[in-house]
Amino acid sequence: MGWTLERKVHAGFGIALALLLLVDTVALLSVRRLTWTVHWQVHAYKVLDDLDELLSLLQDAETGQRGYLLTGETRYLEPYRESIVGIRQDFHELRALTADNPAHQRRLARLEPLVERKLA
C-alpha cells in the first residue's frame, strides 16, 4: 500500500502548514517578550531620568542657598524654593514608579530624610 501522488502532496502541505503555525507561534511569543522587555527598559530609564532630575534640583537648591548665605539677597532663594517643589514632585513620581519594588521603596525612604536634612 504505497502513497499516491495526491496523498504525498496533501502530506507535504500539511507539514508545511504545521511548520508555518509553529514559526508563527514562536514569532508571536518573541514579539510579546520583546514588547515586555522594552516596556521595562523604558520604565528603568524613566526612573533614572527622575533620579537625575532630583540630583539637578538638589544642586540648584544648594546653589540658591549658597548665594543667599554669601550675599544675603533674597533673590537667591527663588531657585531654592522652586527646587523644593520639584524635589517633592520627583519623590512622589519615584515612589509611584517603584511601587512594585520594595528594595527601591526602602532606598527612597532612606534617601528622603537625608535630602530634607540637606535642605534644612
C-alpha positions as CSV (number, residue, x, y, z in Angstrom):
1,M,0.0,0.0,0.0
2,G,2.0,2.9,-1.3
3,W,1.4,6.6,-1.1
4,T,-0.3,8.1,-4.1
5,L,0.9,11.4,-5.5
6,E,-2.2,13.1,-4.2
7,R,-1.5,11.9,-0.6
8,K,2.1,13.0,-0.8
9,V,1.1,16.5,-1.9
10,H,-1.5,16.7,0.9
11,A,1.0,15.5,3.5
12,G,3.6,18.0,2.2
13,F,1.0,20.8,2.5
14,G,0.0,19.6,6.0
15,I,3.6,19.5,7.1
16,A,4.3,23.0,5.6
17,L,1.2,24.3,7.3
18,A,2.2,22.9,10.7
19,L,5.7,24.4,10.3
20,L,4.2,27.8,9.4
21,L,2.0,27.6,12.5
22,L,5.0,26.7,14.7
23,V,7.0,29.6,13.3
24,D,4.1,32.0,13.7
25,T,3.6,30.9,17.3
26,V,7.3,31.4,18.1
27,A,7.4,34.8,16.4
28,L,4.3,35.9,18.3
29,L,5.9,34.8,21.6
30,S,9.1,36.6,20.7
31,V,7.3,39.8,19.9
32,R,5.4,39.7,23.2
33,R,8.6,39.1,25.1
34,L,10.3,42.0,23.2
35,T,7.4,44.3,24.0
36,W,7.6,43.4,27.7
37,T,11.3,43.9,27.7
38,V,11.0,47.3,26.0
39,H,8.3,48.3,28.5
40,W,10.6,47.6,31.4
41,Q,13.6,49.3,29.8
42,V,11.6,52.5,29.2
43,H,10.4,52.2,32.9
44,A,14.0,51.9,34.1
45,Y,15.1,54.9,32.0
46,K,12.2,56.9,33.5
47,V,13.4,56.1,37.0
48,L,17.0,57.0,36.1
49,D,15.8,60.2,34.5
50,D,13.8,61.2,37.6
51,L,16.9,60.4,39.8
52,D,19.0,62.7,37.5
53,E,16.3,65.4,37.8
54,L,16.4,65.0,41.6
55,L,20.1,65.4,41.7
56,S,19.9,68.5,39.5
57,L,17.2,70.1,41.7
58,L,19.3,69.4,44.8
59,Q,22.3,71.1,43.1
60,D,20.1,74.1,42.2
61,A,18.8,74.3,45.8
62,E,22.4,74.2,47.2
63,T,23.4,76.9,44.7
64,G,20.5,79.1,45.8
65,Q,21.3,78.5,49.5
66,R,24.9,79.3,49.0
67,G,24.1,82.5,47.1
68,Y,21.8,83.7,49.8
69,L,24.2,82.9,52.6
70,L,27.1,84.7,50.9
71,T,25.2,87.8,49.8
72,G,22.1,87.9,52.0
73,E,20.0,88.8,48.9
74,T,16.6,87.1,48.9
75,R,16.6,86.8,45.1
76,Y,18.9,83.8,45.5
77,L,16.2,82.0,47.5
78,E,13.9,81.7,44.4
79,P,15.8,78.8,42.8
80,Y,15.9,77.2,46.3
81,R,12.1,77.4,46.6
82,E,11.4,76.2,43.1
83,S,13.8,73.3,43.7
84,I,12.0,72.2,46.9
85,V,8.7,71.9,45.0
86,G,10.4,69.9,42.2
87,I,12.2,67.7,44.7
88,R,8.9,66.8,46.4
89,Q,7.3,66.1,42.9
90,D,10.2,63.9,42.0
91,F,10.0,61.9,45.2
92,H,6.3,61.4,44.5
93,E,7.0,60.2,41.0
94,L,9.8,57.9,42.1
95,R,7.6,56.3,44.7
96,A,4.9,55.7,42.1
97,L,7.4,54.3,39.5
98,T,9.0,52.0,42.1
99,A,5.8,50.9,43.8
100,D,6.4,47.3,42.6
101,N,9.9,47.1,44.0
102,P,10.2,47.0,47.8
103,A,14.0,47.4,47.7
104,H,13.7,50.7,45.8
105,Q,11.0,51.9,48.2
106,R,13.3,51.3,51.1
107,R,16.1,53.2,49.4
108,L,13.8,56.1,48.8
109,A,12.6,56.0,52.4
110,R,16.3,56.3,53.5
111,L,17.1,59.0,50.9
112,E,14.3,61.3,51.7
113,P,15.4,62.3,55.3
114,L,18.9,62.8,54.0
115,V,17.6,65.2,51.3
116,E,15.4,67.0,53.9
117,R,18.4,67.4,56.2
118,K,20.5,68.8,53.4
119,L,17.8,71.3,52.5
120,A,17.2,72.4,56.2
